[in-house]
Amino acid sequence: MTGSMTAFRILPEIISTVTGVVIMVLDPLFPKQANRKPLGWIAPLGALAALIASLCQYSLPAGTAYFGVVQTDAFSTFFHVLISGILLVSVLVTLDAVRPDTENLGELFALMSFGAVGMLLMTSGVELLLVFIGLEISSISTYILAGFRRKTAKSPESALKYFLLGSFATAFFLYGIALTYGATGTTRIPNIAAGLAHSHALPIAVVGLAFIVIGLAFKVSAAPFHLWTPDAYEGAPSPVVGLMSTAPKAAAFAVLLRIAYEAFPLLHHHWMPLLWLLAAISMTIGNLGALRQKNVKRMLAYSSIAHAGYLLVAFTVLSTEGVAAASFYAVTYAIMNVGIFAVISHAGGYEDRLTLIEDYKGLAYRSPLLGGVLAFFLLSLIGIPFTGGFFGKFYVFAAAIHSGMIWLAIIGLLNSGIAVFYYLRVITATYSKPSDSSPVRNVPRVSAPLFAAMFLTVAATLLLGIIPGRILSLARNAAETFPYLSMHKESPAPQASAMAAIHTKTNTRR
């Protein structure tokens, strides 16, 4: 393989890195009191270039680079496109929300670009140590972004809680890698499954896998590892929440899919009950917690916990259908959530003037465009037909039912019914007549960057709800990159016998 082809396999990461470096280099060249907002336009240009590079990776043959630690295939490219797209919309929203005199504006856009580098490495890494490095790059950036409004009381507090709990989760993940290496003799994801077949320490591998799942469950804010989420969402700037609530979770879910379905598919009988339980608890705690919230961002934080549970439902299905459903749902949720925070960022501003649900009363009268877009995304989160949220939930629950997870699907459907109440409460407030003292009377006009962000997210949500076939096909192609699933997709008997053999071996070693 030529050097240029090798570099092309990490071209989105290179572009995002260069974008962040250029912003950091140019930032000190501006006078101290100068308007640094034009500097922010470098970020969407870099994000757009990374998105184009990610799309071009579909033309690359599947393969590895840099001593086999990075792999380009349909799965990694699928999530590269998703993360680059989220970054593009997020920086457009940030450009709209920040004022020219916002403190440390250059660092804000640079950290968003650097955080995306870590997320991209997580999705393409097939070496657990590289995945860990990508996780740390992403985490450190989001820790700082969560506490970026240093002059407020809630922002540093939320960042500190996020950092402390995140450190514990990172320790679990790293110790899980160490145990996996001790049990299999390798940290390369494609080689772990082969190492398990000859391992004399399968119980250690099971414990290592459990630790890895715990570490990643924190990153996706799955219950009971969700305690950081409401405070972090409330304290962080709304444009930052739009990014940190979607892109890091998509990257963590991609890592969990690759580890579960490529490294440990034969231990499905061990990790499936754990993920079943995480899914059920996350859906229930998330939706019940959201019912009690009066703060919009805290409500959306609990909503994200519930949606993490919906996505985990698909993880319990050992088939290409399960991986495709999880990947499709990751796309739909990311688009809906970043779209909602685009509206919240503009209506409430960088300082979050509108914090309570009641503060949005009459938004549709003051700005029909913002009110309509907000209502549209909330309806999509409910799962109304002709929106991406409908097909996202449909594919997840259908995959669960086809695999025999009837009770988990029932729990998911009941929780979807609960979610209707708190989403409709926001829609009702949005279309209620405003009072003279309503905070939404000062909603600014929609700027060009915000309009572009809303157009992209609304169009994508409609396309996923009307013609989802293309994205679902790409998600299925991504699922078929896992050798075990492609090998056994038409022959369930070998799959059952292989799992039974591993189960017998595990019990014997105990």
For each residue, the residues with C-beta under 8 A, 3 or more apart:
1: 5 6 63 65
2: 5 6
3: 6 7
4: 7 8
5: 1 2 8 9 60 65
6: 1 2 3 9 65 66
7: 3 4 10 11 14
8: 4 5 11 53 56 57 60
9: 5 6 57 60 63 64 65 70 72 124
10: 7 13 14 65 66 70 120 121 124
11: 7 8 14 15 53 56 57
12: 15 16 50 51 53 54 57 80 84 120
13: 10 16 17 117 120 121 124
14: 7 10 11 17 18
15: 11 12 18 19 46 49 50 53
16: 12 13 19 20 46 47 50 84 87 113 114 116 117 120
17: 13 14 20 21 113 114 117
18: 14 15 21 22 46
19: 15 16 22 23 42 43 45 46 47 49 50 113
20: 16 17 23 24 46 109 110 111 113 114 117
21: 17 18 24 25 110
22: 18 19 25 26 42 46
23: 19 20 26 27 39 42 43 106 109 110 113
24: 20 21 27 106 107 110
25: 21 22 28 29
26: 22 23 29 30 39 42 106
27: 23 24 30 36 39 106 107 110
28: 25
29: 25 26
30: 26 27 34 36 39 106
31: 34
32:
33:
34: 30 31
35: 38 100 101
36: 27 30 39 40 100 102 105 106
37: 40 95 98 99 100 105
38: 35 41
39: 23 26 27 30 36 42 105 106 109
40: 36 37 43 44 91 94 95 98 105 106 108 109
41: 38 44 45 95
42: 19 22 23 26 39 45 46 109
43: 19 23 40 46 47 91 94 95 109 110 112 113
44: 40 41 47 48 88 91 92 95 449
45: 19 41 42 48 49
46: 15 16 18 19 20 22 42 43 49 50 113
47: 16 19 43 44 50 51 84 87 88 91 113 116
48: 44 45 51 52 88
49: 15 19 45 46 52 53
50: 12 15 16 19 46 47 53 54 84 87 116 120
51: 12 47 48 54 55 81 84 85 87 88
52: 48 49 55 56
53: 8 11 12 15 49 50 56 57 84
54: 12 50 51 57 77 80 81 84
55: 51 52 58 81
56: 8 11 52 53 59 60
57: 8 9 11 12 53 54 60 72 76 77 80
58: 55 74 77
59: 56
60: 5 8 9 56 57 63 72 77
61:
62: 71 72 73 74 481
63: 1 9 60 71 72 73
64: 9 68 69 70 71 72 126
65: 1 5 6 9 10 68 70 71 72
66: 6 10 69 70
67:
68: 64 65 71 126 127 188
69: 64 66 125 126 127 129 130 188
70: 9 10 64 65 66 121 124 125 126 130
71: 62 63 64 65 68 76 124 125 126
72: 9 57 60 62 63 64 65 76 77 124
73: 62 63 76 77 478 481
74: 58 62 77 78 474 477 478 480 481
75: 78 79 123 254 257 258 327 478 479 481 482
76: 57 71 72 73 79 80 123 124 254
77: 54 57 58 60 72 73 74 80 81 478
78: 74 75 81 82 327 474 475 477 478
79: 75 76 82 83 123 250 251 254 327 330 478
80: 12 54 57 76 77 83 84 120 123 124
81: 51 54 55 77 78 84 85
82: 78 79 85 86 250 330 331 334
83: 79 80 86 87 116 119 120 123 247 250 251
84: 12 16 47 50 51 53 54 80 81 87 88 116 120
85: 51 81 82 88 89 456
86: 82 83 89 90 243 246 247 250 334 338
87: 16 47 50 51 83 84 90 91 112 113 116 243 247
88: 44 47 48 51 84 85 91 92 456
89: 85 86 92 93 242 338 339 342 453 456 457
90: 86 87 93 94 112 239 242 243 247 338
91: 40 43 44 47 87 88 94 95 109 112
92: 44 88 89 95 96 449 450 452 453
93: 89 90 96 97 239 242 338 341 342 345 346 449 450 453
94: 40 43 90 91 97 98 108 109 112 239 240 345
95: 37 40 41 43 44 91 92 98 447 449
96: 92 93 342 345 346 447 449 450 453
97: 93 94 237 238 239 345 346 349 350
98: 37 40 94 95 102 105 108 239 350
99: 37 102 350
100: 35 36 37
101: 35
102: 36 98 99 105 108 350
103: 150 151
104: 107 108 148
105: 36 37 39 40 98 102 108 109
106: 23 24 26 27 30 36 39 40 109 110
107: 24 27 104 110 111
108: 40 94 98 102 104 105 111 112 145 148
109: 20 23 39 40 42 43 91 94 105 106 112 113
110: 20 21 23 24 27 43 106 107 113 114
111: 20 107 108 114 115 141 144 145
112: 43 87 90 91 94 108 109 115 116 141 145 240 243
113: 16 17 19 20 23 43 46 47 87 109 110 116 117
114: 16 17 20 110 111 117 118 137 141
115: 111 112 118 119 137 138 141 142 145 243 247 248
116: 16 47 50 83 84 87 112 113 119 120 247
117: 13 16 17 20 113 114 120 121 134 137
118: 114 115 121 122 133 134 135 136 137 138 139 141 251
119: 83 115 116 122 123 134 138 247 248 250 251
120: 10 12 13 16 50 80 83 84 116 117 123 124 134 251
121: 10 13 70 117 118 124 125 130 131 133 134 137
122: 118 119 125 131 134 135 138 251 252 254 255
123: 75 76 79 80 83 119 120 250 251 254 255
124: 9 10 13 70 71 72 76 80 120 121
125: 69 70 71 121 122 128 130 131 134 255
126: 64 68 69 70 71 130 188 189 190 258
127: 68 69 130 131 187 188 189
128: 125 131 132 177 180 187 188 189
129: 69 132 133 177 187
130: 69 70 121 125 126 127 133 134
131: 121 122 125 127 128 134 135 255
132: 128 129 135 136 173 174 177
133: 118 121 129 130 136 137
134: 117 118 119 120 121 122 125 130 131 137 138 251
135: 118 122 131 132 138 139 170 173 219 252 255
136: 118 132 133 139 140 170
137: 114 115 117 118 121 133 134 140 141
138: 115 118 119 122 134 135 141 142 248 251
139: 118 135 136 142 143 166 170 219 248
140: 136 137 143 144
141: 111 112 114 115 118 137 138 144 145
142: 115 138 139 145 146 162 240 243 244 248
143: 139 140 146 147 159 162 163 166
144: 111 140 141 147 148 159
145: 108 111 112 115 141 142 148 236 237 240 243 244
146: 142 143 155 158 159 162 232 235 236 240 244
147: 143 144 150 155 156 158 159 160 235 236
148: 104 108 144 145 155 236 237 240
149: 152 155 235 236 237 350 351
150: 103 147 155 156
151: 103
152: 149 155 156 235 351
153: 156 157
154: 157 158 231 234 235
155: 146 147 148 149 150 152 158 159 235 236 237
156: 147 150 152 153 159 160 235
157: 153 154 160 161 231 235
158: 146 147 154 155 161 162 231 232 233 234 235 236
159: 143 144 146 147 155 156 162 163 232 235 236
160: 147 156 157 163 164
161: 157 158 164 165 227 228 231 232
162: 142 143 146 158 159 165 166 228 231 232
163: 143 159 160 166 167
164: 160 161 167 168
165: 161 162 168 169 218 227 228
166: 139 143 162 163 169 170 218 228
167: 163 164 170 171
168: 164 165 171 172 218
169: 165 166 172 173 214 215 217 218 219 225
170: 135 136 139 166 167 173 174 215
171: 167 168 174 175 215
172: 168 169 175 176 211 212 214 215 218
173: 132 135 169 170 176 177 211 212 214 215 216
174: 132 170 171 177 178 215
175: 171 172 178 179 208 211
176: 172 173 179 180 207 208 209 210 211 212 213 214 215
177: 128 129 132 173 174 180 181 187 208 212
178: 174 175 181 182 208
179: 175 176 182 183 204 205 207 208 211
180: 128 176 177 183 184 187 192 205 208 209 212 263
181: 177 178 184 185 186 187
182: 178 179 201 204 208
183: 179 180 195 196 199 201 202 204 205 208
184: 180 181 191 192 195 196 199 205
185: 181 195
186: 181 191 192 195
187: 127 128 129 177 180 181 192
188: 68 69 126 127 128 191 192
189: 126 127 128 192 258 259 262 263
190: 126 193 194 262 263 483
191: 184 186 188 194 195
192: 180 184 186 187 188 189 195 196 263 264
193: 190 196 197 262 263 264 265 266 484
194: 190 191 197 198
195: 183 184 185 186 191 192 198 199
196: 183 184 192 193 199 202 205 264 266 267 502
197: 193 194 266
198: 194 195
199: 183 184 195 196 202 205
200: 509
201: 182 183 204 205 509
202: 183 196 199 205 206 502 505 506 509
203: 206 207 506 509 510
204: 179 182 183 201 207 208
205: 179 180 183 184 196 199 201 202 208 209 264 267
206: 202 203 209 210 267 270 506
207: 176 179 203 204 210 211
208: 175 176 177 178 179 180 182 183 204 205 211 212
209: 176 180 205 206 212 213 259 264 267 270 271
210: 176 206 207 213 214 271 274
211: 172 173 175 176 179 207 208 214 215
212: 172 173 176 177 180 208 209 215 216 259
213: 176 209 210 216 217 256 271 274 275 278
214: 169 172 173 176 210 211 217 218 225
215: 169 170 171 172 173 174 176 211 212 218 219
216: 173 212 213 219 220 252 255 256 259
217: 169 213 214 220 222 225 278
218: 165 166 168 169 172 214 215 221 222 225 228
219: 135 139 169 215 216 248 249 252
220: 216 217 249 252 253 256 308 311
221: 218 225 226 228 229 249 301 304 305 308
222: 217 218 225 226 278 279 281 282 305 308 309 312
223: 226 278 281 282 284 285 286 305 309
224: 227 281 285
225: 169 214 217 218 221 222
226: 221 222 223 229 282 285 286 305 308
227: 161 165 224
228: 161 162 165 166 218 221 231 232
229: 221 226 232 233 301 302 304 305
230: 233 234 289 293 298 301 302
231: 154 157 158 161 162 228 234 235
232: 146 158 159 161 162 228 229 235 236 241 244 301
233: 158 229 230 236 241 245 297 298 300 301 304
234: 154 158 230 231 295 297 298 301
235: 146 147 149 152 154 155 156 157 158 159 231 232
236: 145 146 147 148 149 155 158 159 232 233 240 241 244
237: 97 145 148 149 155 240 241 345 350 352
238: 97 241 242 297 341 344 345 348 350 352
239: 90 93 94 97 98 242 243 341 345 350
240: 94 112 142 145 146 148 236 237 243 244
241: 232 233 236 237 238 244 245 297 300 341
242: 89 90 93 238 239 245 246 337 338 340 341 342 345
243: 86 87 90 112 115 142 145 239 240 246 247 338
244: 142 145 146 232 236 240 241 247 248
245: 233 241 242 249 300 301 304 337 338 341
246: 86 242 243 249 250 333 334 337 338
247: 83 86 87 90 115 116 119 243 244 250 251 334
248: 115 119 138 139 142 219 244 251 252
249: 219 220 221 245 246 252 253 304 308 330 334
250: 79 82 83 86 119 123 246 247 253 254 330 334
251: 79 83 118 119 120 122 123 134 138 247 248 254 255
252: 122 135 216 219 220 248 249 255 256
253: 220 249 250 256 257 311 326 330
254: 75 76 79 122 123 250 251 257 258 330
255: 122 123 125 131 135 216 251 252 258 259
256: 213 216 220 252 253 259 260 315
257: 75 253 254 260 261 315 323 326 327
258: 75 126 189 254 255 261 262 263 482
259: 189 209 212 216 255 256 262 263 264
260: 256 257 263 264 265 268 271 275 315
261: 257 258 265 318 323 479 482 484 485
262: 189 190 193 258 259 265 482 483 484
263: 180 189 190 192 193 258 259 260
264: 192 193 196 205 209 259 260 267 268 270 271
265: 193 260 261 262 268 318 482 484 485
266: 193 196 197 484 498 499 502
267: 196 205 206 209 264 270 271 502
268: 260 264 265 271 272 318 499
269: 272 273 499 502 503
270: 206 209 264 267 273 274 506
271: 209 210 213 260 264 267 268 274 275
272: 268 269 275 276 315 316 318
273: 269 270 276 277
274: 210 213 270 271 277 278
275: 213 260 271 272 278 279 312 315 316
276: 272 273 279 280 316 405 408
277: 273 274 280 281
278: 213 217 222 223 274 275 281 282 309 312
279: 222 275 276 282 283 309 310 312 313 315 316 408 412
280: 276 277 283 284 309 408 411
281: 222 223 224 277 278 284 285 309
282: 222 223 226 278 279 285 286 305 306 308 309 312
283: 279 280 286 287 306 309 310 313 411 412 415
284: 223 280 281 287 288 309 411 415
285: 223 224 226 281 282 288 289 302 305 306
286: 223 226 282 283 289 290 302 303 304 305 306 307 308 309 415
287: 283 284 290 291 302 303 306 415 418 419 422
288: 284 285 291 292 418
289: 230 285 286 292 293 302 305
290: 286 287 293 299 300 302 303 306 419 422
291: 287 288 418 421 422
292: 288 289
293: 230 289 290 298 299 302 422
294: 299 356 357 358
295: 234 298 299 355 356 357
296: 299 300 344 354 355 356 357 359 360 426
297: 233 234 238 241 300 301 344 352 355
298: 230 233 234 293 295 301 302
299: 290 293 294 295 296 302 303 357 422 426
300: 233 241 245 290 296 297 303 304 337 340 341
301: 221 229 230 232 233 234 245 297 298 304 305
302: 229 230 285 286 287 289 290 293 298 299 305 306
303: 286 287 290 299 300 306 307 381 419 422 423
304: 221 229 233 245 249 286 300 301 307 308 337
305: 221 222 223 226 229 282 285 286 289 301 302 308 309
306: 282 283 285 286 287 290 302 303 309 310 415 419
307: 286 303 304 310 311 333 337 381
308: 220 221 222 226 249 282 286 304 305 311 312
309: 222 223 278 279 280 281 282 283 284 286 305 306 312 313 412 415
310: 279 283 306 307 313 329 392 393 396 412 415 416
311: 220 253 307 308 314 315 326 329 330 333 396
312: 222 275 278 279 282 308 309 315 316
313: 279 283 309 310 316 396 397 399 400 405 408 409 412
314: 311 317 322 323 325 326 329 395 396 399 400
315: 256 257 260 272 275 279 311 312 322 326
316: 272 275 276 279 312 313 322 400 403 405 408
317: 314 321 322 325 399 400 402 403 405
318: 261 265 268 272 322 403 485 495
319: 322 323 399 402 403 485 489
320: 323 324 476 479 480 485 486 489
321: 317 324 325 398 399 402 403 479
322: 314 315 316 317 318 319 325 326 399 403 479
323: 257 261 314 319 320 326 327 475 478 479 482 485
324: 320 321 327 328 395 399 472 475 476 478 479
325: 314 317 321 322 328 329 395 396 398 399 475
326: 253 257 311 314 315 322 323 329 330 396
327: 75 78 79 257 323 324 330 331 475 478 479
328: 324 325 331 332 391 392 395 464 468 471 472 475
329: 310 311 314 325 326 332 333 392 393 395 396
330: 79 82 249 250 253 254 311 326 327 333 334
331: 82 327 328 334 335 388 392 464 471 475
332: 328 329 335 336 380 388 389 391 392 461 464
333: 246 307 311 329 330 336 337 389 392
334: 82 86 246 247 249 250 330 331 337 338
335: 331 332 338 339 388 457 460 461 464
336: 332 333 339 340 377 380 381 388 389 457 461
337: 242 245 246 300 304 307 333 334 340 341
338: 86 89 90 93 242 243 245 246 334 335 341 342 453 457
339: 89 335 336 342 343 373 377 453 454 457 458 461
340: 242 300 336 337 343 344 374 377 378 381
341: 93 238 239 241 242 245 300 337 338 344 345
342: 89 93 96 242 338 339 345 346 373 450 453 454 457
343: 339 340 346 347 370 373 374 377 454
344: 238 296 297 340 341 347 348 354 374
345: 93 94 96 97 237 238 239 242 341 342 348 349 350
346: 93 96 97 342 343 349 370 443 444 446 447 450
347: 343 344 354 360 363 367 370 440 443
348: 238 344 345 351 352 353 354 355 359
349: 97 345 346 352 353 444
350: 97 98 99 102 149 237 238 239 345
351: 149 152 348
352: 237 238 297 348 349 355
353: 348 349 359 439 442
354: 296 344 347 348 359 360 439 440
355: 295 296 297 348 352 359
356: 294 295 296 359 360
357: 294 295 296 299 360 425 426 429
358: 294 361 429
359: 296 348 353 354 355 356 438 439 440
360: 296 347 354 356 357 363 374 426 429 430 440
361: 358 429 430 432 433 434 435 438 440
362: 365 366 430 432 433 434 435 438 440
363: 347 360 366 367 370 371 374 429 430 434 440 443
364: 367 368 370 371 372 375 430 431
365: 362 368 371 431 433 434
366: 362 363 370 371 434 438 440 441 443
367: 347 363 364 370 371 440 443 446
368: 364 365 371 372
369: 372 373 446 454
370: 343 346 347 363 364 366 367 373 374 443 446
371: 363 364 365 366 367 368 374 375 430 431
372: 364 368 369 375 376
373: 339 342 343 369 370 376 377 454 458
374: 340 343 344 360 363 370 371 377 378 426 427 430
375: 364 371 372 378 379 427 430 431
376: 372 373 379 380 387 458 461
377: 336 339 340 343 373 374 380 381 457 458 461
378: 340 374 375 381 382 423 424 426 427
379: 375 376 382 384 387 389 423 427
380: 332 336 376 377 383 384 387 388 389 390 461 465
381: 303 307 336 340 377 378 389 419 423
382: 378 379 389 416 419 420 423 424
383: 380 387 389 390 392 393 394 416
384: 379 380 387 389 390
385: 390 465
386: 390 462 465 466
387: 376 379 380 383 384 390 461 462 464 465
388: 331 332 335 336 380 391 392 460 461 462 463 464 465 468
389: 332 333 336 379 380 381 382 383 384 392 393 461 465
390: 380 383 384 385 386 387 393 394 465
391: 328 332 388 394 395 464 465 468 472
392: 310 328 329 331 332 333 383 388 389 395 396 464
393: 310 329 383 389 390 396 397 412 416
394: 383 390 391 397 398
395: 314 324 325 328 329 391 392 398 399 472
396: 310 311 313 314 325 326 329 392 393 399 400 412
397: 313 393 394 400 401 409 412 413
398: 321 325 394 395 401 402
399: 313 314 317 319 321 322 324 325 395 396 402 403
400: 313 314 316 317 396 397 403 405 406 408 409 412
401: 397 398 404 405 406 409
402: 317 319 321 398 399
403: 316 317 318 319 321 322 399 400
404: 401
405: 276 313 316 317 400 401 408 409
406: 400 401 409 410
407: 410 411
408: 276 279 280 313 316 400 405 411 412
409: 313 397 400 401 405 406 412 413
410: 406 407 413 414
411: 280 283 284 407 408 414 415
412: 279 283 309 310 313 393 396 397 400 408 409 415 416
413: 397 409 410 416 417
414: 410 411 417 418
415: 283 284 286 287 306 309 310 411 412 418 419
416: 310 382 383 393 412 413 419 420
417: 413 414 420
418: 287 288 291 414 415 421
419: 287 290 303 306 381 382 415 416 422 423
420: 382 416 417 423 424
421: 291 418 424 425
422: 287 290 291 293 299 303 419 425 426
423: 303 378 379 381 382 419 420 426 427
424: 378 382 420 421 427 428
425: 357 421 422 428 429
426: 296 299 357 360 374 378 422 423 429 430
427: 374 375 378 379 423 424 430 431
428: 424 425 431 432
429: 357 358 360 361 363 425 426 432
430: 360 361 362 363 364 371 374 375 426 427
431: 364 365 371 375 427 428
432: 361 362 428 429
433: 361 362 365
434: 361 362 363 365 366 438 440 441
435: 361 362 438
436: 441
437:
438: 359 361 362 366 434 435 441
439: 353 354 359 442
440: 347 354 359 360 361 362 363 366 367 434 443
441: 366 434 436 438
442: 353 439
443: 346 347 363 366 367 370 440
444: 346 349 447
445:
446: 346 367 369 370 450 451 454
447: 95 96 346 444 450 451
448: 451 452
449: 44 92 93 95 96 452 453
450: 92 93 96 342 346 446 447 453 454
451: 446 447 448 454 455
452: 92 448 449 455 456
453: 89 92 93 96 338 339 342 449 450 456 457
454: 339 342 343 369 373 446 450 451 457 458
455: 451 452 458 459
456: 85 88 89 452 453 459 460
457: 89 335 336 338 339 342 377 453 454 460 461
458: 339 373 376 377 454 455 461 462
459: 455 456 462 463
460: 335 388 456 457 463 464
461: 332 335 336 339 376 377 380 387 388 389 457 458 464 465
462: 386 387 388 458 459 465 466
463: 388 459 460 466 467 468
464: 328 331 332 335 387 388 391 392 460 461 468 471
465: 380 385 386 387 388 389 390 391 461 462 468
466: 386 462 463
467: 463 470
468: 328 388 391 463 464 465 471 472
469: 472 473
470: 467 473 474
471: 328 331 464 468 474 475
472: 324 328 391 395 468 469 475 476
473: 469 470 476 477
474: 74 78 470 471 477 478
475: 78 323 324 325 327 328 331 471 472 478 479
476: 320 324 472 473 479 480
477: 74 78 473 474 480 481
478: 73 74 75 77 78 79 323 324 327 474 475 481
479: 75 261 320 321 322 323 324 327 475 476 482 485
480: 74 320 476 477 485 486 489
481: 62 73 74 75 477 478 486
482: 75 258 261 262 265 323 479 485 486
483: 190 262 486 487
484: 193 261 262 265 266 487 488
485: 261 265 318 319 320 323 479 480 482 488 489
486: 320 480 481 482 483 489
487: 483 484 494
488: 484 485 491 492 494 495 498
489: 319 320 480 485 486
490:
491: 488 494 495
492: 488 495 496
493: 496 497
494: 487 488 491 497 498
495: 318 488 491 492 498 499
496: 492 493 499 500
497: 493 494 500 501
498: 266 488 494 495 501 502
499: 266 268 269 495 496 502 503
500: 496 497 503 504
501: 497 498 504 505
502: 196 202 266 267 269 498 499 505 506
503: 269 499 500 506 507
504: 500 501 507 508
505: 202 501 502 508 509
506: 202 203 206 270 502 503 509 510
507: 503 504 510
508: 504 505
509: 200 201 202 203 505 506
510: 203 506 507
